[in-house]
């Protein structure tokens, strides 16, 4: 475990006390929690968009050029994601939910690592790459090799083009997950914000909504983010995994 800076023990204890005493604590997670599982981020100097053209995830382009989009999508989302496993931060959130401390995880990530770590109530705000959806009949299927080995995966029912079941540029957030996420934010008295900068909307509105209703916002991020300056009450300036180990030590559990 590598700490970016010396995190005061009393700060970690304060966070644990606030989480333990919360009536409705939730987590809001972003790319920073998955990077430590080996999944590259999209933004930044080394992000995926510095290597690939983001137009392959523009809905109109995909609809017109599935044969061009799918090979790149497979490389990014199914080759890069293969082998990634949940890390200590994912496991900590699952533990907190299992103990009844955390009511849900709202994640911007599409990699299913929260579910694989054991979290049960996960609102995937931007969808989930583990599923495919038919653009013709709306049937859904697990993203299995039988589909992914095709040049363009198609629906076994209607032969429509299959699309990864996550949000492309030009698509709206599904109303059901948006409703569940904002309802959780409205009820939350503590929000654990992990590995997200607050640059992507409308997802960034979720901690802001909780803050406007009086919630305590605890941010875990090694850098100063938009949340740090706008809504965070407590900032643990460390990576998700470093902070998870510090919190786990305070709780006296082994991740």
N, C-alpha and C positions, 0 to 999 in steps of 0.2 A: 504493500500500500504506500502510495506516494502522496504526500500532502503538498499542495501548492504554497500554502502559508501555514503558519502556526495558528490553528483554530482553537480559541479558548475553550477549555472544558466547561466553564459555566455557560457558554453560549449553547453548546450541545445539550447540556442538561436542561436549559430553558426550553429548547425545542422539544425535547422528549416530554417534559412536563406539560407543555401546551398541547401536544398531540394526545397525550394520555388523558388529559382533562377535556378534550373536545367533545362536543355533542354530535357534530357532523363534520368530520374531517374528510377532505378529498385530496387527490393528487392530480396535478396537471403536468404532463410530461412532453418533452420535445426531443429533437434529434440528439441532444447531448447525452441522453441516457443510453442510446443505442450505439453511439460512436464507440463506446468502450466495449461493445460486443463485436467490434470489427465491421460494423455497417457504416459506410462513409456518409457524411452529410452532403446535402445538395448545394449549400451556399458556402462562400468563402473561397480562399485561394486554392485550396485543395479539394473543393467540393465537386460533386459529380457534374454540375453544370459548367465547370471549367474544362471538362473533357467531352461532354456530350451536348448536342443541341437540344435545348428544352422543348423545341417545337414538337418532338415526338410524343410529348404528353399534352399537346393541345388537342382538345376534343375534335375540332373540325379537321385538323390534319390527320388524326388517327382514322376518322371516318372515311376520309378520302384516300388514305394511304396505309391501310393496315399491314400490307406486305412490307412496307418500309419501317413502320413503327415497331412491329412485333419483334424483329431480331434484336433491336436495341433494348426494348423493354425486357426481353428475356435475359440479356447480358447484365443489365443494371439490377433488376429486381429479383431475378431468380438465380443467376450465377453469383452475384455479390452477396446475396442473403444466405446462400447455402453454407451451412456450417456454423452460422452465428448462433450463439447460445445465450440465454439470459445471464446477466451479471449480478453482482451483489445488490445493486440498486433495484433491479427488477424483483429480486428475491425479498428484499426488505419490504417493498410495497405489498407483496403477496402476504408476507408475515403479518403486517399491520392490518390488512383486511381480515385475515384469518382470526386475529385477536379481537376483531370488532372495532378497532380504532379507526380504520379507514373505510369509508362507505363505498367509494368507487375510484377508479382511475380514468381520467379523461386524457387520451393520448392523441398527439398529432402524428405519431409514428404508424406505419402500415406493416410492420414486420412480425406481428403476433408474439413478440417476446414477452410481453406482460402476461398473456394467457398461458404461454409455455412455462412461465415462472410460477404459476399457480393463482394468479389474480382471476377472480371469477366475474366481477362486475367491471367490465372495461368498455368504455364508450370510445370507439375508434372514430374520432372526429373526421379524419380524412380517408376512412375506409381501411381495407385489409387486403394485402397482396396475396393472402392465402386462399382467396376465392376468386372465381371468374364469373362474370355476368354476361348473359346473352343480350346483345343489343336489339334483337328482334322479338324474343318472347319473354325476356327478363328472367329466365331460369338461371339458377346459380349452381356452381359446381366447384369442388375443391380444385386448387391449382396443381393437379397431378401431372406426372410425366407424360401420361397418355395424351394429354392436351398440349403440353408445352413442347413436345417433340414435333408437332405439326408446324409448318411454316407460318400459317395463320390458324390458330385454334378456332374451331367452329362447334356450334351447338349440336349435340347428338339428336335433339328433338326436331329442330327446324332448320338446321344448317346455317343459322345466323352467326355472324362474327362474335367471338367472345372477347371481352375486354377485362383487364384486371379490375377487381371490385374496389378500386380506390379512386379518389377524386382527381380528375384531369383538369388542366387549365381550361376554363370555360364552363365548368360544371358547378352547380350549387351544392352546398353541404346538404345531405339528406335531412329532411325535416325531422325525422324521428330522433336521430342521434343529436341533432342540434337542440331539440327540445329537452331531451334527457340531460344533456351537458349543462345547459343554462339553468334548468331546474335545480340541478345539483349545486351549481354556483350560488343560486339564490338562497339555498338552505345552509350552505357551508358556514361554519364559524372559524375554521382553520383550513388554509389551502397550502399544500406543499407543491411549489413550482420547481420542477427539476429539468435542467438542461434545455431551456428554451429562452429565446431572446426577446420575444414579444414583437416580432416583425411581421408575422403572418396573420392576416385577418381573414375571416372573423374570429379565428381561434383565440387571438390575443385579447379579445373582449371578455373571455371567460374569467380570468383572475380579476379583471377590472370590475366586472359585475359583482363578484364576491366582495371585493374591497368596498364597493359603494354601499353594500349592505352590512358593513361592519366586520367582515371577516379579517382574521389575522393572516397575512401573507408571508410565508416562509420560503425564501428563494435559495436554491442550491445551484450555483453557477460559478465557475472559476473566473469569469469576467463580469464586468459591469454591463448590464443589459437595459433594455427599455423598462423592464419590470423593476429593476433596482432603483431607478430614479423616479418611477411613477407610483408603484403600489407596494413594494416590498417593505415589511416591517422589520424583518430579520433576514440578513444575507449571509449564508454560509459560503464563503468564497473558496470553493473546492469543486472538484469533479464529482459526478454522481456517485461513482464507486468509492472515492475517498470519504465523502460525507456519509455514505451508507455504512461503511465500516466504523466510523466514529459514532454514529447513532446506535449501531448494533452493540458496540462495546459498552455504551452507556446503559442500554437495556439489558445487557448481559446475555446476548444471544450470539450464536456462531453462524455466520453466513457462508 
